Amino acid sequence: MRDQKPDIRARDALALLGVGEARLVASTCGHAATRLAGHWAALIEALPSLGRVAVLTRNDHAVHEQVGEYRNIRIVGDQGVVLGEGIDLRLCLRHWHYGFAVHADPQSGATESLQFFDGAGTAVHKIYLTRHSDRRAYANLVNVHRSSDQSPRQADWAKLSAPPSRLDEDIDVEGLRRHWRALRDAHDFRDMLRRFGVSRMQGLRLAGMDLAWPVETTVAPMLLDSAAELLLDLMVSVASPGVVQIHSGAVNKLHLTGPWLNVLDRDFKLHLRQGAVASAWVVTKPTVHGPVTSLELYDSAGNAIALFHGKCKPGQAENPVWRALVTALPAMATQS
């Protein structure tokens, strides 16, 4: 594949080949990678010993990178939260099936890393050592969690498809709207959608223009540029099957490279494939401290690419400047 398409990204090449990335990494076990055992909660709870690391979470159309330290880890069952210095994660460990320690590659300049994948072989989270990381702690962690199975073979499960959406006429739309307008905490939004049996995209469509409305798909660069100019703190979220990774703070260095919108700050980087944005929505959710407003980007299959919120401290209202920026984004032109 690389001979045929030398500039192709590894994830895109693997998708064309119908192979999960975990199989590629597993094929190097015994010389370039070490398979890890699946006690992921214990492994994650040991990550603070590594010190300062770079973490990466991505989906098909966005890559989210942060530099910081794992701290304040709380895992209950298969759900976890990391509120570290520069690292903010929401974990769903039922999607963490395979893990590997990938050795440094002097030729490419790649450093040591820990890489985790779901059952279909899709990456859920990656952790890279930096020059400030504790390599002795890393070696000890890999030794403790080393699997007895170091076979280079790796089977992938079939990627689970999303369940079909219910017909609009089967949804209690008025009940959904009443419940939405009565929200007291934005974190209850997902439970609300589950209660009414609607997908996120279907919920946005049915909510009504007072709660969610479509905007032009090209608005993300405009919003980030305005936020950078105004020195606004915001929250940028990108999710893989098993992790939501969140940046909280300003964005500064914006750069467009071909189809990619890039944020290239020192400790935060975002790479977003602009052409993959099939729909963009401004969404408002009531809370006890006032409305919370977001820009949400989705691909053609209705999968979330990235979400943007204004940063606000617990117990405080949303920054009105952020709300004004988002609600002023150009609405999607109606089709004739």
C-alpha positions as CSV (number, residue, x, y, z in Angstrom):
1,M,0.0,0.0,0.0
2,R,2.8,2.4,0.8
3,D,4.5,1.6,-2.5
4,Q,1.3,2.5,-4.3
5,K,0.4,5.5,-2.2
6,P,3.6,6.8,-0.4
7,D,1.8,9.8,1.2
8,I,-1.1,7.9,2.6
9,R,-1.7,8.0,6.4
10,A,-1.4,4.7,8.2
11,R,-5.0,4.8,9.5
12,D,-6.3,5.4,5.9
13,A,-4.1,2.6,4.5
14,L,-5.3,0.1,7.1
15,A,-9.0,1.1,6.4
16,L,-8.5,0.4,2.6
17,L,-6.9,-2.9,3.5
18,G,-9.6,-3.8,5.9
19,V,-7.2,-4.4,8.7
20,G,-7.4,-3.0,12.2
21,E,-4.3,-1.1,13.5
22,A,-3.9,-3.6,16.4
23,R,-3.0,-6.3,13.9
24,L,-0.2,-4.1,12.4
25,V,1.2,-3.4,15.9
26,A,0.8,-7.0,17.0
27,S,2.8,-8.2,14.0
28,T,5.9,-6.6,15.5
29,C,5.6,-8.4,18.9
30,G,8.9,-9.9,19.8
31,H,11.1,-7.2,18.4
32,A,9.3,-3.8,18.1
33,A,6.4,-4.2,20.5
34,T,5.4,-6.0,23.7
35,R,1.9,-7.2,24.2
36,L,0.3,-6.1,27.5
37,A,-2.1,-8.0,29.7
38,G,-5.7,-6.7,30.0
39,H,-5.8,-5.4,33.5
40,W,-6.3,-1.9,32.2
41,A,-7.6,-0.2,35.4
42,A,-4.5,-1.2,37.3
43,L,-2.3,-0.1,34.4
44,I,-4.0,3.3,34.1
45,E,-3.7,3.8,37.9
46,A,0.0,3.4,37.6
47,L,0.4,6.0,34.8
48,P,1.2,8.9,37.2
49,S,4.6,7.3,37.7
50,L,5.6,8.1,34.1
51,G,5.6,11.9,34.8
52,R,5.1,14.2,31.8
53,V,3.8,12.4,28.7
54,A,2.1,13.1,25.4
55,V,-1.4,11.5,24.9
56,L,-3.3,11.1,21.7
57,T,-7.0,10.2,21.1
58,R,-8.5,10.3,17.6
59,N,-11.3,9.2,15.4
60,D,-11.5,8.9,11.6
61,H,-11.4,12.7,11.1
62,A,-9.8,14.4,14.1
63,V,-6.7,13.9,16.2
64,H,-6.4,15.4,19.7
65,E,-3.0,15.6,21.4
66,Q,-2.1,16.9,24.9
67,V,1.1,17.0,26.9
68,G,0.8,16.7,30.7
69,E,0.6,14.3,33.6
70,Y,-1.9,11.6,34.7
71,R,-3.3,12.6,38.1
72,N,-6.6,12.4,40.0
73,I,-7.6,9.0,38.4
74,R,-11.0,7.6,39.4
75,I,-12.2,4.3,37.9
76,V,-15.5,2.7,38.9
77,G,-16.4,-0.4,37.0
78,D,-15.7,0.2,33.4
79,Q,-16.0,4.0,33.7
80,G,-13.1,6.3,34.5
81,V,-12.1,9.9,34.8
82,V,-8.6,11.4,34.6
83,L,-8.3,15.1,35.7
84,G,-4.6,15.5,35.5
85,E,-2.2,18.4,34.9
86,G,-2.9,19.1,31.2
87,I,-4.7,15.8,30.7
88,D,-8.5,15.5,30.9
89,L,-10.1,12.2,29.9
90,R,-13.3,10.3,30.2
91,L,-12.7,6.5,29.9
92,C,-15.0,3.6,28.9
93,L,-12.9,0.6,29.5
94,R,-15.3,-1.9,28.0
95,H,-13.9,-0.8,24.7
96,W,-10.2,-1.4,25.7
97,H,-9.4,-4.9,24.4
98,Y,-5.7,-4.9,23.4
99,G,-2.7,-3.0,24.6
100,F,1.0,-2.9,23.5
101,A,4.2,-1.2,24.6
102,V,5.8,0.0,21.3
103,H,9.5,0.4,21.5
104,A,11.4,3.5,20.3
105,D,12.4,3.7,16.7
106,P,15.6,5.7,16.2
107,Q,15.2,5.7,12.4
108,S,11.8,7.5,12.5
109,G,12.4,9.3,15.7
110,A,9.4,7.7,17.4
111,T,9.7,7.4,21.1
112,E,8.4,4.7,23.5
113,S,4.6,4.4,23.7
114,L,1.7,2.6,25.2
115,Q,-1.1,1.9,22.6
116,F,-4.6,0.6,23.3
117,F,-7.2,-0.7,20.9
118,D,-10.8,-1.9,20.8
119,G,-12.0,-5.3,19.6
120,A,-12.0,-4.2,16.0
121,G,-8.4,-3.1,16.3
122,T,-9.2,0.6,16.2
123,A,-7.0,2.8,18.4
124,V,-8.7,4.1,21.5
125,H,-5.8,5.9,23.2
126,K,-2.0,6.3,22.9
127,I,0.6,7.5,25.4
128,Y,4.1,8.7,24.3
129,L,7.0,9.3,26.5
130,T,8.6,12.8,26.4
131,R,12.1,13.8,27.4
132,H,10.7,14.6,30.8
133,S,9.2,11.1,31.3
134,D,10.5,8.6,33.8
135,R,11.8,5.8,31.6
136,R,12.6,3.5,34.5
137,A,9.0,3.7,35.7
138,Y,7.9,3.0,32.1
139,A,10.1,-0.1,31.9
140,N,8.8,-1.3,35.3
141,L,5.2,-0.8,34.2
142,V,5.7,-2.7,31.0
143,N,7.4,-5.6,32.9
144,V,4.5,-5.8,35.4
145,H,1.8,-5.8,32.7
146,R,3.7,-7.9,30.1
147,S,1.4,-10.6,28.7
148,S,2.5,-14.2,28.6
149,D,1.3,-14.2,25.0
150,Q,3.8,-12.5,22.7
151,S,2.5,-14.0,19.5
152,P,2.6,-11.7,16.5
153,R,-0.9,-12.9,15.4
154,Q,-3.9,-10.8,16.2
155,A,-7.6,-11.4,15.4
156,D,-9.9,-8.5,14.9
157,W,-13.6,-8.6,15.7
158,A,-16.0,-7.1,13.1
159,K,-16.5,-3.5,13.8
160,L,-19.9,-3.0,15.4
161,S,-22.3,-0.9,13.4
162,A,-24.6,1.6,15.1
163,P,-28.1,0.3,15.7
164,P,-30.6,1.7,13.2
165,S,-32.3,4.9,14.3
166,R,-36.0,4.7,15.2
167,L,-38.4,6.4,12.9
168,D,-39.1,10.0,13.7
169,E,-42.8,9.3,14.1
170,D,-42.0,6.7,16.8
171,I,-40.3,9.4,18.9
172,D,-42.1,11.3,21.7
173,V,-40.8,14.6,20.3
174,E,-42.8,16.9,22.6
175,G,-41.6,14.8,25.6
176,L,-38.0,15.1,24.4
177,R,-38.3,18.9,24.0
178,R,-39.9,19.2,27.5
179,H,-37.2,17.1,29.1
180,W,-34.4,19.0,27.2
181,R,-35.7,22.4,28.2
182,A,-35.9,21.2,31.8
183,L,-32.3,20.0,32.0
184,R,-30.4,21.2,35.1
185,D,-27.0,19.7,34.2
186,A,-25.5,19.4,30.7
187,H,-24.0,16.0,31.8
188,D,-27.5,14.6,31.8
189,F,-27.9,15.1,28.1
190,R,-26.7,11.7,27.0
191,D,-29.0,10.0,29.5
192,M,-31.9,12.0,28.1
193,L,-31.2,10.8,24.6
194,R,-31.0,7.2,25.8
195,R,-34.3,7.6,27.7
196,F,-36.2,8.8,24.6
197,G,-34.4,6.2,22.3
198,V,-32.9,8.7,19.9
199,S,-29.4,9.0,18.5
200,R,-27.6,12.3,19.0
201,M,-28.1,13.5,15.4
202,Q,-31.7,12.5,15.5
203,G,-32.2,14.4,18.8
204,L,-30.6,17.5,17.3
205,R,-32.9,17.3,14.2
206,L,-36.0,16.9,16.3
207,A,-35.3,19.4,19.1
208,G,-36.4,22.5,17.3
209,M,-34.5,25.6,16.3
210,D,-34.7,27.1,19.9
211,L,-32.5,24.2,21.1
212,A,-30.3,23.1,18.2
213,W,-29.9,24.5,14.7
214,P,-27.6,23.6,11.7
215,V,-24.8,26.0,10.7
216,E,-22.4,26.1,7.7
217,T,-20.0,23.1,7.8
218,T,-17.0,25.4,7.4
219,V,-17.5,27.5,10.6
220,A,-14.8,25.8,12.8
221,P,-11.9,27.8,11.5
222,M,-13.9,31.0,11.9
223,L,-14.8,30.1,15.5
224,L,-11.3,29.1,16.6
225,D,-9.8,32.1,14.9
226,S,-12.2,34.5,16.8
227,A,-11.6,32.6,20.1
228,A,-7.8,33.0,19.6
229,E,-8.1,36.7,18.8
230,L,-10.2,37.3,21.9
231,L,-8.0,35.1,24.1
232,L,-11.1,33.0,25.0
233,D,-10.7,29.8,27.0
234,L,-12.7,27.0,25.4
235,M,-13.1,23.2,25.7
236,V,-12.3,21.0,22.6
237,S,-13.4,17.4,22.8
238,V,-12.5,14.5,20.5
239,A,-13.7,10.9,21.2
240,S,-12.5,7.5,20.1
241,P,-14.5,4.3,20.9
242,G,-13.1,4.2,24.5
243,V,-11.9,7.7,25.4
244,V,-13.1,11.3,25.3
245,Q,-10.1,13.7,25.4
246,I,-10.7,17.3,26.4
247,H,-8.6,20.4,26.1
248,S,-9.5,23.3,28.4
249,G,-7.9,26.6,27.7
250,A,-7.0,29.0,24.9
251,V,-6.0,28.1,21.3
252,N,-3.3,30.1,19.6
253,K,-1.5,28.8,16.6
254,L,-4.0,28.0,13.8
255,H,-2.8,26.7,10.5
256,L,-4.6,25.3,7.4
257,T,-2.8,22.5,5.6
258,G,-4.7,21.1,2.6
259,P,-8.0,19.6,4.0
260,W,-6.7,19.8,7.6
261,L,-7.4,22.5,10.2
262,N,-4.6,22.5,12.7
263,V,-4.1,23.9,16.2
264,L,-0.3,23.8,16.9
265,D,0.2,25.0,20.4
266,R,3.0,23.8,22.7
267,D,0.9,21.4,24.8
268,F,-2.2,21.0,22.7
269,K,-2.6,20.0,19.1
270,L,-5.7,19.4,17.1
271,H,-5.9,18.1,13.5
272,L,-9.4,18.2,12.0
273,R,-10.3,17.1,8.5
274,Q,-12.5,19.9,7.3
275,G,-13.9,18.1,4.2
276,A,-15.3,15.3,6.4
277,V,-17.6,17.6,8.2
278,A,-21.0,16.8,6.8
279,S,-23.1,18.7,9.3
280,A,-22.4,21.3,12.0
281,W,-24.8,22.2,14.8
282,V,-25.1,24.9,17.5
283,V,-26.6,23.3,20.5
284,T,-27.8,24.8,23.7
285,K,-28.5,23.0,27.0
286,P,-30.1,24.6,30.0
287,T,-28.4,24.2,33.4
288,V,-28.9,25.7,36.9
289,H,-26.3,28.3,36.1
290,G,-27.7,29.3,32.7
291,P,-27.5,27.8,29.2
292,V,-24.4,26.0,27.9
293,T,-23.7,26.5,24.2
294,S,-21.6,24.3,21.9
295,L,-20.6,23.8,18.3
296,E,-20.8,20.1,17.3
297,L,-19.3,18.7,14.1
298,Y,-20.5,15.4,12.5
299,D,-19.5,13.2,9.6
300,S,-21.8,11.8,6.9
301,A,-22.6,8.7,9.1
302,G,-23.7,10.9,12.0
303,N,-20.6,10.3,14.1
304,A,-19.2,13.1,16.2
305,I,-15.9,14.5,14.9
306,A,-15.3,17.2,17.5
307,L,-17.2,19.3,20.0
308,F,-16.4,22.9,21.1
309,H,-17.7,24.5,24.4
310,G,-16.8,27.6,26.2
311,K,-14.7,26.9,29.3
312,C,-16.4,27.9,32.6
313,K,-15.6,27.1,36.2
314,P,-17.9,24.8,38.2
315,G,-20.8,26.8,39.6
316,Q,-20.4,29.7,37.2
317,A,-22.3,30.8,34.1
318,E,-21.0,30.5,30.6
319,N,-19.0,33.3,29.2
320,P,-21.4,35.5,27.3
321,V,-18.7,36.4,24.8
322,W,-18.4,32.7,23.9
323,R,-22.2,32.3,23.6
324,A,-22.4,35.4,21.3
325,L,-19.6,34.0,19.0
326,V,-21.3,30.6,18.7
327,T,-24.9,31.8,18.2
328,A,-23.7,34.3,15.5
329,L,-22.2,31.6,13.3
330,P,-23.9,31.6,9.9
331,A,-26.9,29.3,9.7
332,M,-27.0,26.6,7.1
333,A,-28.7,27.9,4.0
334,T,-32.1,26.2,3.4
335,Q,-32.4,24.0,0.4
336,S,-34.7,25.3,-2.3
